[in-house]
Amino acid sequence: MIDGRKTINEGMDYIEYGILNYHVLEGMADWVRVVDLNGKVIFANSSMRKALGEDIVGRECYKSYCKDERCAFCITNKSIATGETVQKEEIINGQYYSVKSSPVRDSNGKINAAVEVFRNVTRERKLELELIERNKKISKDLHFARRIQEKVLPKRGIIDNVTVDYIYKASEMLSGDMFDIFHIDERSLGIYICDVAGHGIAASMMTMFIKETMRSIKDEIRSPSETLEELHRRFTALDLEADKYFTIFYGVYDKETHKLIYSNAGHNCYPIKFNSGHVEPLKIKGYPITMLFGGVTYKEKEVSLEKGDKVLLYTDGITEARDHNDVQFGIEGVLETVRKNPDNMLKEIEEKFIIHSWGEQNDDYALVLLEVME
């Protein structure tokens, strides 16, 4: 006996003294124990004995017959059987421990025991579990927010004499793209598509601001250019950071005159009007809605929309998609698809975009197709 404890020789005669120097193990702050081939503890350092009791030496695993990979003794058995250093986690008295088991060999290289080191990782594990729970809640909230964002999109189908169809996909849980079509009065429809810088929660919140503001302005202002100027004023009144901005294309369609009057605030993905024999990009320039500009004015243009005419609106999540040669899909990629596949165009653009980008989506995208029925 040494200091009232068995030496390794006394506890297991076939281990030669000197293979393990228990004085080194005794001085470790982590719990350390040595377990023989039968699952009996033949040594435990003072840290472990103080926490679990002096009688831990000599104990046998009451689960020595089990094959539970979470059980420290089963880890030890695996370490002894394979000669590998094995690491698992175990809960003891409500505390989490990382257990590393290493084989002990005699002078002939034969494995006769294992040394186990128990490191208390309770704080780290509890923080991790708290983060997991928080992430679950955040994920649940994001799924709910995504449902709301998708629910506020206009319904597919016919609005007055205009058919609406679209594809809308976020790169993350929430999107920074938004579009809407709404009644201004009995004869006019308001139509816009916007793209907020960035994506995720902040960008999606901005789309809600845009949606509510545009529907508020329509009751006061009819002109597309004046609407965007008012939208710019209300946005700058928020006094946000300079990196918060968005682009928007807005048009007002008059069902009686068949005219679409439109204006553009920096939306470089210009809409495309087309029918069976003609393709016409609706190009018009304008500054984005941003804190960097003061009193901004916008221009207007108009185009006639007759029965059978279609208008495609989209965002740069499509045009800026790159292939492995860093070549963008581009507006030309959209125009080419419109010319070659006018009848099933939304799906065709999406398929070509996916092929071009090798299935990688790095940005939100929206494709909106409007068709005049009469």
Buried (B, 14 or more C-beta within 10 A) or exposed (E): EEEEBBBBBEBBEEBEEEBBEBEEBBEBEBBBBBBBBEBBBBBBBBBBBEBBEEEBBEBEBEEBEEEEEEBBBBBBBBBBEEEEEBBBBBEBEEBBBBBBBBBBEEEEEEBBBBBBBBBBBEEEBEEEEEEEEEEEEEEEEBEEBBEEBEEEBBEEEEBBBBBBBBBBBBBBBBBBBBBBBBEBEEEBBBBBBBBBBBBBBBBBBBBBBBBEBBBEBBEEBBBBBBBBBBBBBBBBEEEBEEEBBBBBBBBBBBBEEBBBBBBBBBBBBBBBBBBEEEBEBBEBEBBBBBBEEEEBEBEBBBBEBEEEBBBBBBBBBBBBBBEEEEEBBBBEBBBBBBEEBBEEBBEBBBEBBBEBBEEEBEBBBBBBBBBBEE
